[in-house]
Amino acid sequence: MSFSMNTSSESDSYEKRTRGGHKSRGRRRSRERGRARDVPNAEISDKINTLANTLQSTSKNLNKVDRMLGQYREHTDDQAEAMALLRENLEDSISQLQAQRLSRHKSDSRRFHPTSPLRDYRSSPERRRRSHSSVRFKDSRLTGEEVHTLHQSLRDLRCDQQRLADDLGREILRRNRADIDTRRAMENLSEHMTASQRQDAVSSLVERRLQELELERERLTPEKRVPDRGRRTEQRAAVSEELLERHKIQTKDTDESITERLLQVERERTKMEVELERARRLLEQSENSRESLVQQVEDMRGELQKSRRAQSEAQRGRLEASQPIGPPHGPHAEREERRSPPGGTDRSDLEKEVSELKEQLRRASVMGEVEELKRAVSREEKEKIQLSLQVQELTSDLARREQQQLRMLEQLKELQGCEKAEKRQLEEMLEESKRSRDELKTRAQEAIRQWRAKCKRLQKEMEEAAGERESSHGQMKALSQQTEAARRELAEILGRLAHREEELRRKDVELSDSRQRQLSLEQEVREVREAYSSLEQETRNQVSIHKRLKEEIERLEERVDSQARKQQKDQNQHDELQNALKQVTSSHAQLVQRLAEEENLRKEMQKSHSDLQAKLRAVQEERAALGQQLQLQREVHQKELDNIKAALEEGKSKKERDLQDMLKLFTQERDEMQKHLKEVKADAASDRERCEALRIKLDRMKDECDKLAAQLSSEEDAHSVLQRKHQLLREELDHKIRSNERRRTSESELMLLKEKVSKMEAEQEAVLTAMGEELDLACQNLAKNGEDKLQAILQKPGLVRDPHRWLAETKSKVRWLCEEVRERNKREQSLRKQHQHTKDQLKTLRHARDVEQADFLQRLDQQENILQSLSTEKQELLDRSRSKEDEMRTLQDRVLELEMSTRAALDRLEDIPEKQSLLDNFKDLEESQRQKEQVEQRYSKYKEIVWDLQHQLDESKRKIQEYRDEKLDATCRSLRLAALSSSIKGSGPFLSSSLRSETLSSSKRLTALDLNGTSFAD
């Protein structure tokens, strides 16, 4: 039954896990698909672990069934021996009856009195009438007592066997429960370790956060326009260099701190593994101690059986020595009849002493078993205390890890604060650039307006400067071309920024994954705490069990006292019987030799009795020691109870004081509230009086306001007339001032325009040179083989002054750049095709893997069905064994009936056909023996089936290992392809950092897979 319960609980837990796993599966992004494919492998490994655990439990239960069958076999052998003895005794009695019948028929002429002491035939010696058909022996009582003692010994054996079987069953159930609880705790700890191993490094989180900040910073940067592009590019380059340097410094610091933390985490993980190994060793030691206890119990049973066999053989020898050789005749028979009763009493006394010694031996064996069970319980309590200490250490380690995680989060917050400060600085710089740009815009707009006004006023001067304007138009066209090239560069830069944004989004996804893992870790910590609470509850249950054991020990002590009293009474009776024996030896001189032999036997029994008394003294001393220990424990518990009562009384007194203080405060507050209410009522009455006085004042003020409003209206009319006159005069003055100011501003604007034209020409030359240098740099970056063409295309000094030549050379450079870009695009397309081909191959491999996985799951389901069928068959075997035990009970009842029938046969010699019923009963016994052999054969077959299942499990483990190796090869290939694609897509520090993060994550996955493989192999 324990095996079926274990398998059902483990199957339920497995179904819950698989349901949770299927529910938690969802579609994630392209980067998370590789991780999602690892989930079925973990489920398969969990399923295999559960199967291995169930097989181990089945093997343990089968071993237990083996032991029970061995015990049952020994018991049946003992019963068969007892039945053989009964058969021999019955055959002897029947042969004696037949011999006596023949002797009686032969000696009809010379009749003698029967040898039965039950009837007195001396009163009627002259009667020649035939007596009853019942023939009685001289010592017929001995055969009945022997049968009764044998039957009593069988009953005692059966009771002891049932009691020990119940104790063993309870102990096995308790051990199984403890094993299940420890196994659950170990599974929770192993899951926690695997989850902690699968965590991403903190460096990836920091890099993701930095890239997010860079994305936000790049989003905030507005598009730059053409006039101030030269200065903005220089500022941008300087800012980017500073940011890169800061980023490198921060990444170095974070990498160093992260490596140190990773080393610490690995050390803690190794410590946890060592502690888990210690816990496993302790569990193995507990199992070995349990097996040794079972073996000791079996040894004690063997010793008891040997002692009982020796006693039965001694009784047989005595009976054979005491049986008469033949029936005596005449007056000598009468003398022996007179002398026989005291000898029979001696034998009965000896048999009573033997039975008492048997009972003492049984009690001593029971006390030894109780002591062994106490020792086993103390050992298990020590082991549980050690396990609780280990669980406390594990919880402390988990708390330390939580503190470390909190420290890491605080450091991340500090980094975020630094980044926010840098972001604010950048925003301030951007705002300054916006202000300068707006100022330039306003100035340019004002200059254009002034230029148009001057063009209208000075058309004659513009006609003279038409040639100069045409040249300026050419320069503007060149500038427009430069702006187009700059726009292209901006498009390229925006493409790179988009690529970086994608990388930052990926890292955001990884951040969310890490947060989810952190939440899962917190949930696991809660589960570990719940397991710890359950362990504490179990310890409380064990304390209650310990109390029950103490009560049982007290009961046993009372029983021992009662047994000691009985023993003293028996000893007194024994002394009286010894006195009677001395009197009998003085009166009967002919039986001196037999009495001497019996005295030797009695001396041996006295020696055994003295040994038993010494053992009893040792047991009493142990009982006294246990009583002292119990007294000490009671005193300790009494002290604790007194302390608890004192604490409760103090708590009650404190609560009463607090209640009294609260009542006092409540009464004070109530009085204050009443006073405050009275004051409020008085204030309300005074406020009402004030309101009435204020209403009267308001009415007076309204009348005065109406009068003042009439005066104001008249004054406003006069003021409006004066204001109109003032406005007309002011407009005339303003017109005169504006005309003077316009004249002055026109003169100053002419001077400013001339200066701006000279500045624009200088800026144009600088912009053209910068554009040429940037084009040269782009060509040099793209050129690998065509250096000769590059030197021919490169810009020569002095071309900026000639815009036509500069435009021609820029066109040639742009064409060359377009050709290079086309070649690069072709290469990218070819590499993308190769990448797509590899993706297709990986898809086919994954499909094949899924098919194999489905087949493997089907096989696992089949194996589970086989295990369920095995459990049902085992249940049937247990039912059959119970039915056989019932049959054994019926056989015992039949043995009792046989005893009754033997007594009836002694009373009635003519009812000899009952021997046929005895033979039928023996045939039934033989049939039960055959059924037992058939059950053993079926049990061996089931054992072979279990071994086959274990072999299949080993093969499935080997296949899973091969599949993991293939998966490792596929992941290595995918990593290489990812590295090639990332190297083709673009260059830069952020791309290299993303590659590093990918390679780090892939290596971590590989290490996690290796660790899972090693744990599975273990």
Secondary structure, 3 states (H helix, E strand, C coil): CHHHHHHHHHHHHHHHHHHHHHHHCCCCCHHHHHHHCHHHHHHHHHHHHHHHHHHHHHHHHHHHHHHHHHHHHHHHHHHHHHHHHHHHHHHHHHHHHHHHHHHHHHCCCCCCCCCCCCCCCCCCCCCCCCCCCCCCCCCHHHHHHHHHHHHHHHHHHHHHHHHHHHHHHHHHHHHHHHHHHHHHHHHHHHHHHHHHHCCCCHHHHHHHHHHHHHHHHHHHCCCCCCCCHHHHHHHHHHHHHHHHHHHHHHHHHHHHHHHHHHHHHHHHHHHHHHHHHHHHHHHHHHHHHHHHHHHHHHHHHHHHHHHHHHHHHHHHHHHHHHCCCCCCCHHHHHHHHHHHHHHHHHHHHHHHHHHHHHHHHHHHHHHHHHHHHHHHHHHHHHHHHHHHHHHHHHHHHHHHHHHHHHHHHHHHHHHHHHHHHHHHHHHHHHHHHHHHHHHHHHHHHHHHHHHHHHHHHCHHHHHHCHHHHHHHHHHHHHHHHHHHHHHHHHHHHHHHHHHHHHHHHHHHHHHHHHHHHHHHHHHHHHHHHHHHHHHHHHHHHHHHHHHHHHHHHHHHHHHHHHHHHHHHHHHHHHHHHHHHHHHHHHHCCCCHHHHHHHHHHHHHHHHHHHHHHHHHHHHHHHHHHHHHHHHHHHHHHHHHHHHHHHHHHHHHHHHHHHHHHHHHHHHHHHHHHHHHHHHHHHHHHHHHHHHHHHHHHHHHHHHHHHHHHHHHHHHHHHHHHHHHHHHHHHHHHHHHHHHHHHHHHHHHHHHHHHHHHHHHHHHHHHHHHHHHHHHHHHHHHHCCCCHHHHHHHCCCCCCCCCHHHHHHHHHHHHHHHHHHHHHHHHHHHHHHHHHHHHHHHHHHHHHHHHHHHHHHHHHHHHHHHHHHHHHHHHHHHHHHHHHHHHHHHHHHHHHHHHHHHHHHHHHCCCCCCHHHHHHHHHHHHHHHHHHHHHHHHHHHHHHHHHHHHHHHHHHHHHHHHHHHHHHHHHHHHHHHHHHHHHHHHCCCHHHHHHHHHHHHHHHHHHHHHHHHHHHHHC
